[in-house]
Structures are given as structure tokens and as C-alpha cells.
């Protein structure tokens, strides 16, 4: 998900540093200089921190307009993206509304600006599309909508053509599209066409990440298996769901020279709680009980103790 990292910005559509080392070509990078990020932090971001959102938006618009006036399309697109990250990270979820949605207009504009800067077939455009969809899914996890699906389908097409199907960026977008197709309230039964496509994409993503081994973070390795487990639980396939959760556990315990990767514990616990809610909503209380009596923080502690 969108996050501010080290004064710069990191996006869900970009690979992590560990992935990047193994990827050729490295298709995306953060281009804003330290001075340009300082302008962002001392201007719009400082206003956001003071709760002065309208003034922050206006200040960000000045920075974007200055880049556009110089004909610097890439800079304008990067500024829009960077400010969208800030807008999202300074928002809050919950009643009376999810204020993180204020990032959406900026992300949509960033997609348009990125197309102008790089073209519609460039991996940079796929990054912008993926990030828009990621925020839509974060804000509306049960119903991200057709906009998110369309954005991810386009991003997947771009990345498959430009980077190849085994690139981790491409695999991540396939998994994200599966998440959108499978998104629903716990009690919902998925429509067969969407469920079948989501299952195919989850299995593709699981195999793709596994092929890269421990270079892929556990949080990402386990994601397709947990997504598949939740989808299966919605279809009344509780045994398959529990088996795929066990595969997610093995993704955490996959060893390299540094030992098991427990960095995925928070995601694993959150998804386990989601799986438990789906199983209960579909009358599978026995299967839900097999997930263990621990909840919340107890599950996180158990995971970090090596007992996920």
C-alpha cells in the first residue's frame, strides 16, 4: 500500500528493493531530488500535517504547474504521484468517511500525466494504474469496483508485454487483479466467472513468486495462498481453504541464509482473521475453530514465535 519511505515515496505498484536487485530491466525509480522532496515536505506536506488540506492541495498544484510550465512532463507526473502518496497517508479510515479517498483525484490525474510523459504502453504507466487500483481496493475492500479492475487489467497487459510474465511486477499485478475479482463481503458467494479467473490468477501468482524463492518477501509469497483460501471458503470448500492457509504458513517459514521471514506475520494474521470471518459466515464453524483460539495480538506474537 502507499507509504512514505525515507522522505521519498514508495508505491504498491513498484517492486521492493529486494525484488529490484533480481529484475532486469528495473523499470521504475523515484526521480524527485532531495531538494524537490524538500519543497514537497516544507510546503504541501507541512500544511497537511496542520490539517489545512485545501491549502495543501493548492500548494501542490503550484509545484505541478511549475513543472508543466517548463514542459517537464515526467516531473509533473512524479509530483502528482508523490502528493497522492501524502494525501493517502495523511487520511483516516472510518466514519464519517474515509478521508484517504482524497488521494484518488490525484492518482487519476497521475495516470493521465504518466501517459503523457511515457506513453500508454510503458511500465511507468502500469505503475500509476496499479497504484490507483490499490487505493480503490484499500478504501473499498469488499467492492473496489470496475475502475480498479479495468486499471489492473491494463497494467497487467502492459507489464506482460514489456517485462514478461515472470517479472515480479507482472506477478504482483496478477495477484492484485485476483484480489479485486474476489473482493466481496464475508457472507457473499462469488460469481463463477470471476471466481474461476481469480483462482487462476492466484495460482499463477503463487507459482510465480515461489519461482523467485526467498528473494520475495513472505508477505507477498503468502498473499496468493491466503487470497485463494478466502475465495475457497466463500465457495464452501473449507478443506481446500485450510490446506492453502498451510501453504501460506510454509511461505513464511521458507528459509534462506537469514532464517524464516516473519515480516509477513501482520498480513498473515489479518488475512487469517478474514478467513475465519468468511468460514463463520458460511456456516463452517468447525473449520473456523481449527484456525486456533488466538485472536489479534496473540496471533501476531505466536507468528513471530514461529508458531503461525
Secondary structure, DSSP 4 states (H G I P E B T S, - for coil): --EEETTEEE-TTSPPHHHHHH-SS--------HHHHHHHIIIIIHHHHTT-HHHHHHHHHHHHHHHHHTT-HHHHHHHHHHHHHHHHHT---STT--GGGGHHHHHHHHHHHHHHHH-TTSHHHHHHHHHHHHHHHHH-TT---HHHHHHHHHHHHHHHHHH-TTSHHHHHHHHHHHHHHH---TT----HHHHHHHHHHHHHHHHHHHHHGGGS-HHHHHHHHHHHHHHHHHTT-HHHHHHHHHHHHHHHH---TT---GGGHHHHHHHHHHHHHHHHHTT-HHHHHTT-S--HHHHHHHHHTT--
